[in-house]
């Protein structure tokens, strides 16, 4: 499928500060993309470049080559964090404003606005004013106003950030379902990993003005491309390793994982997610296929559905996520043994 939007070597600088460095990205029709990264990584700057509120210093932004077009002439709409609704207009008037500006008659604009409000479940509230609505309802009005003009691409700049946690989670699913129903490409800016994982078809992980990795949520969690992605996405145990003669030697006592490692880097860090560790019986009755390590239990944190076990293994902090509370790991300060399948290791050729 040809790309709907292409960013070709896009760069942006503010004085001596490089906000974006040679960004390459293709977005396909009907795709939900999340731009994910910490504050200051460049994700909002990238969104504003696509929207036309900023101009790139170099590179091209191609939909129907829009590099030099102002925002109102681009086939896209933006939903901002504060929704930017007109307080003196009713909900219907807010949503109809876009079609009216583009030359639609009052009747046509009203019909299109009512259809958009129906789509987001707010048709019955058309005559209310924004001040008479909850935050979640205002967010839906902003969405209706954005989609009423049938853009090819919808840009969303952390539109759920002002909502409480319960409503935010509900709106994540509603947004995902709305996007699937409309078939419009969404580009969604967030710093929330779970939010990106919940909604996006592909996640663009950004750091310091560069793209670190692009992939599905499963891709970037199970096979992170860099140390930054590993540490930013979820929790992980990062263990130095060296590879030689078909064996991976980890910087933990007794942890030499023997498996085919052709093509593996000669050294770097091995990634082991907490749920890939299991607690072993201290008596030492082990599955021969597992790699085993021993340490001292430092902390036990119950978070309802599972327990996080924190241990010190020869100076290395190791964390495991387990269901329930294993009998072999209940006393902090006592011994604990973990096992893992060597094939679960993900190797990154970066020095620690």
Secondary structure, 3 states (H helix, E strand, C coil): CCEEEEEEEEEEEECCEEEEEEEEEEEECCCEEEEECCCCCCHHHHHHHHHCCCCCCEEEEECCCCCCCCHHHCCEEEECCCCCCCCCCEHHHHHHHHHHHCCCCHHHHHHHHHHHHHHCCCHHHCCCEHHHCCHHHHHHHHHHHHHCCCCCEEEEECCCCCCCHHHHHHHHHHHHHHHHHHCCEEEEEECCHHHHHHHCCEEEEEECCEEEEEECHHHHHHCCCCHHHHHHCCCCEEEEEEEECCEEEECCCCCEEECCCCCCCCEEEEEECHHHCEEECCCCCCCCCEEEEEEEEEEEEECCCCEEEEEEECCEEEEEEECCCCCCCCCCCCEEEEEEEHHHCEEECCCC
